Every structure is written in structure tokens, then in C-alpha cells.
Amino acid sequence: MERRSRFFNDPALPRVEYEDIVSGQGMLNKDVIEKHDKRGGIAFEPGDVLYGKLRPYLQNWLNPQFKGIALGDFWVLNPTDISSGFLFVLIRTPTFERVANESTGTKMPRADWQNVSNTEFSIPLRKEEQEAIGALFQKLDSLIALHQRE
């Protein structure tokens, strides 16, 4: 995986910021296309994973399936050698959370990319297995969200 960091300001693209994400669930709480925000940020592509690095214990993450712009303190993770669904599962594991919460700063703690990028995580070698795991957790997340709405 690699981090995208290219600043972008296309007024036609939707913007995503912390307040748009249901913390701990990785879902949007509104239609971001309806927002009329013109600020610039880091461009993301479908399949990238957004990870909120500011106060990582707040669990602001998203696996968008659309092109847009991340506003605020996000890492935009491009899953170059890993499936997007598996990467989204990985960033939500206790191990990743522990490493990300070894943050820098006291007033506004941020996850440290050097710390996270230098940590080894167990990842299935076969892309098919990664995709199956990602799909399973996506299905579970959908079932949990459905149950919570009822």
C-alpha cells in the first residue's frame, strides 16, 4: 500500500471530512454529493481507503467506492499490493489500532506514518483470499447496520 498525498481542488468532486463519517462504522452519515464545499484536499479514487489520522482512537475510516477529495487529517491509502476490502479490514484490527494510537502530539494526537508503515502485519498472500475476507467483513458490517436500524 502507498499513501496518496496529491492536493486536489476539483469543484465537481464530492468532499469527505470527519463529520461525514459514522465513527467506528466506516459509513457515511449523509450524501456527500449534496455538500457544497469548495475546499481542496487529498484526491482519492474508488477502492482507496481513508484513515483518520487525527485522534485515531475516534475510528474515522472509510472505503469509498467513488472518486472524491478527503478534507482534513486523513491518510488516503492506495492498496497497490493488497485488496481494498482486506485493507479496510486490516486498518480496523486491534493490532493496527494499537500501532496507530502510538501517536505524536499531545493536544491533537496524530498517528505516526513512520510507525505504521514500518510495522509488519499478517496478510494472506493470495489476492483471492484477501478479497474473500474483505467481502465477508463487508457482509457482516451490512448485517450489523441493518440490525441496528431495526
Sequence and secondary structure as in RCSB ss.txt:
>XXXX:A:sequence
MERRSRFFNDPALPRVEYEDIVSGQGMLNKDVIEKHDKRGGIAFEPGDVLYGKLRPYLQNWLNPQFKGIALGDFW
VLNPTDISSGFLFVLIRTPTFERVANESTGTKMPRADWQNVSNTEFSIPLRKEEQEAIGALFQKLDSLIALHQRE
>XXXX:A:secstr
 EEE  EE  TTS EE GGGEETTTTEESS GGG      EEEE TT EEEE BSGGG  EE  SS EEE SSEE
EEE SSS HHHHHHHTTSHHHHHHHTS B SSS B  HHHHHTS     SSHHHHHHHHHHHHHHHHHHHHHHH 
